[in-house]
Amino acid sequence: MEKFQAVLNLHHKHQSALGYGVVTLLTAGMERIFSTAVFQCPCSATWNLSYGLVFLLVPALALFLLGYVLSARTWRLLTGCCAPGARAGCGVGMRRTLVCAQLSGVAALAPLTWVAVALLGGAFYECAASGSNVVARHLCPGDDPDCAAQLPLVPCNQAKAPVQGLLKELRAQSQVLGWILIAAVIIFLLIVTSISQCISPVSFMQLKFWKIYLEQEQKILKSEATQHAAELAKENVKCFLDCSQPKEFNTPTMKDWQQISSLYTFNPKEQYYSMLHKYVNKKVKSQSIRSSEGDAVVPVLGFVDSPGMNASTEL
């Protein structure tokens, strides 16, 4: 039992890292299945380029859009933004733009993994490049028309011996591009992470406490909301069956829910760990908590709006 608890604690501690690792492994596995079981290069000068690019880029685009769909922060940003009376303005627009940029960075993990693994495998690139006139002019010496005509047959091992040897060069190009992409992504992530940590207005230990607080708040909110909803439902059903009037039952208003559902913004003058924390402290003052002077979107605090990889639109 103690070992199981230790594994569970490890999972909670490294939930985001494990989530990203699972996404990466699933994407890589899916690419391998596609390249071996589904992909069949037509070996045609007309179709090779488009067929190879479709398999290389369209699944990546689908994974990118899926990353948006599965992010709780996306729906926190979009829900109610077009409703009558929704807030609009330069400040709100800038904050939403910054949040969209952060969402795009997270959503790009799976598609970049797909493209990198596909390039290392080489099948998609070999098919696409063999149908490209630009690649043909580069590979075929002296613009040899016979070489250019035979090049689309190379992925199927149907070209003549001298031209068939170009398959190794195409595969080498693909793998070099794959490693360049991997290195570029790692360097970019290192730079962005370092900068976001360097400009963080919150210390390292406070960030750790912040994450613990959010985890506990979400857990308690779900538990209390479930109990509250059950009591309200029980009272309504009882009144319906007994044909009686319901008792007074306090529950948050629509405006209350809207305020705690808005995107979190950091203000150095006020120390609030979530929109709910901000709401209960400002409610007495009858102030709107959505934005105030000095509020800003801090990249390192992006986890406040999406507590974990498995966060969804549910509580």
N, C-alpha and C positions, 0 to 999 in steps of 0.2 A: 504493500500500500504506500509506503514511504517513497519507493522508487517511482511509482506511478505519479505521486504528487510532485516529485522532483521533475519528471518529464513535463507535467502540466505547467509547472512554474516556468520551466525553460521555454515552453511554447508561448506563454503570455509575455515573457520578457523579450523574446525575439520574434514577436508575431509578424511585424512588418517585413523583416528580413526573410523569414520563412515564407511569407506570402509571395514576395517577389521571386524567391527561389523556385517555388512551385510553378508560378506563372512562366518563368524562363524555361524550366524543364518540360512543361506541357507544350509550350510553343515549339521547342526544339524537337520533341517527339512527334508532334503533329506534322512538322515540316518533313521529317524523315519518312513518315507514312505517305505523304503526298508525293514526294519525289520518287519513291520506289513503287508504289501501288497505283497511283492515279496518273502521274505525269508521263506522257508519251509524246516525245518530240515528233512533229510531223515530217521533219527533214525535207521541208519545202522552202524554196526561196521566197515564196509569197507569205507563208504562215510562221516561219521560225521566229522572227523577231517579235511579232505581236503575241504569239503563243507563250514564248519564254517570259516576256515582260508581264503578261497577265498573271502567270503563276508566281512570279517574283514579287509583284507590287500589289495586286488586288487583295490577296489574303492579308498583307501588311496593313492596307487601308482598313479592311474589315476589323482587324484586331485593334487598330487605333481608335475607331469609333466605338468598339465594344468597351474599351478602357474608359471612355467617357460615360457610357451607359451604366457600368458597374460601380462607378464612383458615387458615394453618398454626397460628396461635396458638389457634384454637378447638379443634382436635384435640389440641394439646398440653395444653390445659386439661381436656378431657373424657376422653381416653384413660386408662382405668384408675381413674377417680375413683369408680366404683361397685363396684370389685372388692373381694373380702373382704380386710380388713386395710388398706384405704385410709385415709389420714390424714383426720381430721375435727376440727373445733373452731372456736372463734370467730375466731381469728387467720387460719386457712386460709380460712374463709368470707369474711372481710372482704377478703382479697387476691383471691379469686376474683370477688367482687362488683366490685372496682375494675377488674380485667381485663375483665370482661363489659361494664362501662361504656365502656372504651376500644374494645373490639371493636364495640360498638353504634355508636359515633361514626364509625368507619371504614366499617362496613357501611351507614350511612345516606347515604353520598355518592351512590350510584347512584339510590336511590329519591327523594331530594330533587331530584336533577337531572331525573328523570322528571316529577315534579309541577311543577317550575318551568317546564320547557319546554312541558308540556301547558297550563299556565295562560297562558303567553305566546301559544301558538297559539290558545287559546280554544275549540276545538271541544268538548272534553269538558265544560267548565264551562257553555258556552251550552246544551248539551243538558240537563245536570243542573239548572241554575238555572231553565230554562223550565218544568220540571215541578214546581217547588217552590211550595207555597202561600204560604210566607213571602216569597219573591221576588215572587210575583204581587201580594201586598198592597202591597209597596213600589213596584212599577213601575206598577201600574194605578191611576190617580187615582180616588178615591172608590169603591174596590172595584167597579169596572165589571165586571159579570159577562161581558159580551161580550169584554172585553180578557183576562180570566182564561181564558176558553175558547179564545181564539185564541193565547195565549202559547206553548203547547206546539208550535205549528206554525211558530214563528219560525225555528228552526234549519234547517228545510227550505225556507224562503222561500215558504211557502204561506199565511201569515197576511195579513189585510187591510192595506192601506197604512199606516194610523196605527200599528197594533200592530207591523207588520214593522220599523218604525223603531227599535223597542226592541232589535233585534239589536246595534246599535252600542253601546248602553249595556251590554248583557251582555258584549260583547267587551272594552269598556273596564274593566269590573269585573274580569274575568278577568286581563287584562294587569297591572292595578294590583296585584292579589294576587300575581301572579308576581314582579313586581319587589320587592314587600315581602318575599316569601319569600327571594329571592336576597340582598337587603340584610341580612336578619336572620341568614341562615346565615353570610355573610361576617363580620359583626360578632361573632357567637358564636365562629367559628373564630379570629378575631383575639384575642378576649379569652382563650379557653382556651389558645391557643398562647403568648400573652404570659405568662400566669400560670404555665404549666408550665415555661417557660424561666426565669422569674424565681426559682422555687423549686427549680430544678435544683441538686443538690449537686455536679454535675460541670461543669467549665469548658467553654467552647466548643471549644477546641482538643483537649481530651481526648475530647470527644464525637466529633470528626472521626477521631481515632486509634482510638477504640472501634469505629466503623463499619468502618474499614479492617481492624482485627483480626478482626472477625466475618466479614467477606467472605473473608479468607484462611483462617480456621479452617474455614468451611463447605466451601471449595474443597478444602482438604487432607484434611478428614474424608471427603468423598465419594471422593476419589482413593484414600486409604489403605484405606477400608472396602471399596471395590470390589476392590482387590488382595487384601485379607485374605480376603474372601468367596470369591474365585476360588481362592486357595490351599487354603482349607478344602474347597471343593467338589471340587477336583482330588484332594486326598488321600482324601476319602471315596469318590469314584468309583474311584480306583485300588485302594483296599483291597477294595472290593466285587468288582471284576473279578478281582483277584489272590487273593481269599479269604484276605486277610491282616489282621492287627490294625493299626489306625491308630496313627500316632505321636502323642505328646503334643502337643496344639495349644492354646495359650493364647488364650482369647477372653473378652470381658467376660461376666459373669454377668447374669442377669435383673435382679438388684438394681442392678447397675452401670448398666444401660441405663435403669432407672426413675429413678435419681437424676439423670442428666444430661438426662432428658426432662422433668423438673419445671419449673415456671415460675420464671423468674429473679427474685430479690429482691435489692435493694441493701442493703449494710451499710457504713456509713462507716468502720468499724474494719477492714474487709478489702477489698482492691482486687482483685476478680475480674471478668473481662470476659465470662464466660459460665458456664453450669453445668458445662461440661466443664473449664474452667479451675479452677473451684472444686473439682471432684471430684479432679483429679489432685494438687492441693495439700493436700487434707484426707484423702485415702485412707489415708495412713500412720497418721493419728491414729484411724482406725476410727470416724469421726464421720459422722452423717447430715448431708448437705448441703442437705436440703430446706428447712429453716428453722432459725434460731437467734435468740437475743435481739438485737433491734436491726434485724432484717430488715424491709424495707418495699418496697412496689411504688411505683416512681417513674415518673410518666407519661412523662417525657421519655426514659426508657430502654425504652419499649415495643418498640423495634426489636430488642432483644436476642433476644426469643422469635420474631420473624418478620423475618429479615434482609432480605426484599424483597417487592415486590408479587407476584412469581411464585413465592414460596415455597409449597411444598405439603407433604403428609405424607411425601414422599420425602426422602431425604438431599440 
